[in-house]
């Protein structure tokens, strides 16, 4: 697979490439500019060529593919009854949060946070509690467990929305870190809603551990959401997987979901199965290329952007860049759109801790990445 190949995405209904002007390089919303795995494209062609698109069901063998994947990748035993599908992880965790919380209930999550973690509780009439992460002496984002527990107790938290790997910081939480979070939730009867959408995009020797796989006790209070969307660049098809091992929680979630949210569409499920079943060779190449992009950013920061720092991501294709010492003032995002013709994500949308930061999506060709950094460098004061 040639990940240096430039694919023209304009005029293809791409949010990423449509929102800003044609002279702006978009490195913001979290999809990549690479062709999806050939197996996915071929599976879609075959299904489209059939020419009939009536009401569909989950493809035969899909659950077995997920079961094998969980066992092979994470040594996690799940069964078919515990698996269901939903058209998007945000939809999934919003459903669980709403069915688990009473009116005016409270949820907690680490910040900086993926913006739907912040906005979804607000839309549901719930209260979101921000648990700020901090940088340790090694420049790695960590959780303040004492504050986490204190906030849970004081606010009578019902649901913890975990993001692992963490967006936007790129942290991959260790087993020890996950155990500490889970133990606090167990003590205070807090449900864990685990967004693990970036679990396949890992660098160096980092390993993803589904929090529900740690113990039966933890699995009973956890709903896990995964998807092939980020992994195989099929986000626009909207197919995600929910794994809920506790029967009572699962039944409550499915009942709430009934007649409100259906399964992913026919073509989405065809693509998801093909990706999970036949896409892993492509995934290895994809991750190697993305790691090269990540490492190139690390090389270029001190040369091109000496006032910008970061915590090197362990996963995801997202760089969380600290511009507070860059000399910029005012609206950083708009300044770079106007003066560098580069669009990044505004950090303040990730919570108070994101002020002064911008999120850069390096899921693009290396040439595009280097051009964007060069443009930003020339535009800085």
Number of C-alpha atoms within 10 A of each C-alpha: 13 11 17 14 14 14 12 9 14 12 8 9 10 12 14 19 22 15 11 15 13 11 10 19 21 25 25 21 17 19 23 23 21 20 17 20 22 15 18 22 15 13 18 18 12 11 15 12 9 8 8 8 11 7 7 12 11 17 12 9 11 18 21 15 14 20 18 18 17 17 12 11 12 14 13 18 13 20 16 12 12 17 20 17 21 23 21 24 24 15 16 24 25 20 20 22 26 19 17 19 18 12 12 12 20 21 28 25 22 24 25 28 28 18 16 16 26 23 15 20 22 13 11 16 14 19 20 22 21 20 21 19 20 15 11 10 7 7 12 17 21 15 19 14 15 10 12 21 19 12 16 24 11 8 16 15 23 20 26 24 22 21 25 24 28 26 28 27 26 25 22 26 23 14 15 9 14 18 16 13 20 25 15 17 23 16 9 15 15 22 26 29 26 24 25 22 25 24 23 23 25 24 18 9 6 14 20 20 21 25 26 24 18 15 12 12 14 21 21 19 21 29 27 25 26 23 27 25 23 21 25 26 19 22 19 14 20 21 27 26 23 22 23 26 23 17 12 10 19 22 13 13 21 15 12 16 18 9 8 8 14 11 19 22 18 19 18 21 24 22 27 27 24 21 26 21 18 15 20 15 10 17 19 14 14 22 20 16 19 26 23 15 21 25 13 14 21 15 11 15 17 12 10 18 18 13 17 16 19 17 18 20 25 24 30 32 27 24 22 23 22 19 21 16 12 16 10 17 12 8 12 20 19 16 18 19 20 13 14 21 21 25 28 23 21 19 25 17 19 24 18 14 18 20 18 21 25 25 25 25 24 27 29 23 21 20 12 17 21 17 14 22 19 15 18 19 19 12 16 16 8
